[in-house]
Each structure stands twice: as C-alpha cells, then as structure tokens.
Amino acid sequence: RARHYDFSIAYDDYEGQSCYVFSVKAKKDLSGSDKNAIVIDSMVTWFNTRTMEVMARNYDMSYDAGVYDFEVHMEVQMTKYGEWLVPKLLRYIGNWDVVLKKRERGFFTATLFGFSE
C-alpha cells in the first residue's frame, strides 16, 4: 500500500551518531476508504550511517473498525551488546476499545539492561 504514504530520507544525529532518518507517513489527503486500508500512521527509523544498524524507531498506529479501535505510539531505542543489537528502551502509549468492553489505556516505559549470554 505504498501509494497511501509519503516517504522521506534525511540526515541527522541521534545520540551523537550520524544517522540516516527514514520516514514513512500516511498521506494527509487520504479518502475514508484509503485511511481504512492502513494501520501505520507513521514510522521513523534512524540508521547509523557507518554500520546501517537501526538506532531507534518510532511508530504511530491507529485503526477504527467500528466494533473495535486502537491508537498506539511506540518508541524503541537500540544498543549494542557484544555483537548483538538489542533494545535498551521501550515506550508505549496506547488505548484500545472493543464493543461491549470498557476502553483500555496503557502507558509504560521499560529500560532493558544487564544482558548476558
């Protein structure tokens, strides 16, 4: 469904590292049926220019199917542990609703550390 999105590539620093910033965003002028055909509203990814490893990624997703809907924002920051690329920080803000159920809202931040083999 690439026709529903605008794509861009930029250059920026992320935590002191030079990065390519790849962005995918839903087009602003989507019709109702086109908007219903997608779930990802935007996704931004920072790639280290030297290694091409993902430094971080942010997601915004939403959907309304009538009987259920959701809106979610997630942030993921990555780090190296030895040869492994692992998440070091996860942030989640979201809400979900299903007909006949009470809306659920969630917010959390998880910091991951102490990795071992």
For each residue, the residues with C-beta under 8 A, 3 or more apart:
1: 4 5 37 38
2: 5 7
3:
4: 1 26 27 30 34 37 38
5: 1 2 24 25 26 27 38
6: 24 25 26 27
7: 2 22 23 24
8: 22 23 25
9: 20 21 22 23
10: 20 21 23
11: 18 19 20 21 49
12: 19 21 46
13: 16 17 18 19
14: 17 19 21 46 55 56
15: 55
16: 13
17: 13 14 48 49 50 55
18: 11 13 48 49 50
19: 11 12 13 14 46 47 48 49 55
20: 9 10 11 46 47 49
21: 9 10 11 12 14 44 45 46 47
22: 7 8 9 44 45 47
23: 7 8 9 10 42 43 44 45
24: 5 6 7 40 42 43 44
25: 5 6 8 41 42
26: 4 5 6 30 35 38 40 41 42
27: 4 5 6 30
28:
29:
30: 4 26 27 34 35 38
31: 34 35
32: 35 36
33: 36 37
34: 4 30 31 37 38
35: 26 30 31 32 38
36: 32 33 63 64
37: 1 4 33 34
38: 1 4 5 26 30 34 35 41
39: 61 62 63
40: 24 26 43 59 60 61
41: 25 26 38 60 61 62
42: 23 24 25 26 58 59 60
43: 23 24 40 57 58 59 60
44: 21 22 23 24 57 58
45: 21 22 23 54 56 57
46: 12 14 19 20 21 54 55 56 57
47: 19 20 21 22 52 53 54 55
48: 17 18 19 51 52 53 54 55
49: 11 17 18 19 20 52
50: 17 18
51: 48
52: 47 48 49
53: 47 48 78 80 85
54: 45 46 47 48 57 78 85
55: 14 15 17 19 46 47 48 77 78
56: 14 45 46 75 76 77 78
57: 43 44 45 46 54 75 76
58: 42 43 44 73 74 75 76
59: 40 42 43 72 73 74 75 76
60: 40 41 42 43 72 73
61: 39 40 41 70 71 72 74
62: 39 41 69 70 71 72
63: 36 39 69 70
64: 36 69
65: 68 69
66: 69
67: 98 99
68: 65 96 97 98 99
69: 62 63 64 65 66 96 97
70: 61 62 63 94 95 96 97
71: 61 62 94 95
72: 59 60 61 62 92 93 94 95
73: 58 59 60 91 92 93 94
74: 58 59 61 90 91 92 93 94
75: 56 57 58 59 89 90 91
76: 56 57 58 59 87 89 90 91
77: 55 56 87 88 89
78: 53 54 55 56 85 86 87 88
79: 85 86 87 88
80: 53 83 84 85 86
81: 84 86 115
82: 117
83: 80
84: 80 81 115
85: 53 54 78 79 80
86: 78 79 80 81 112 115
87: 76 77 78 79 90 112
88: 77 78 79 111 112 113
89: 75 76 77 109 110 111 112
90: 74 75 76 87 108 109 110 112
91: 73 74 75 76 108 109 110
92: 72 73 74 106 107 108 109
93: 72 73 74 106 107
94: 70 71 72 73 74 105 106 107
95: 70 71 72 103 104 105 106
96: 68 69 70 103 104
97: 68 69 70 101 103 104
98: 67 68 101
99: 67 68
100:
101: 97 98 104
102:
103: 95 96 97
104: 95 96 97 101
105: 94 95
106: 92 93 94 95
107: 92 93 94
108: 90 91 92
109: 89 90 91 92
110: 89 90 91
111: 88 89
112: 86 87 88 89 90 115
113: 88
114:
115: 81 84 86 112
116:
117: 82
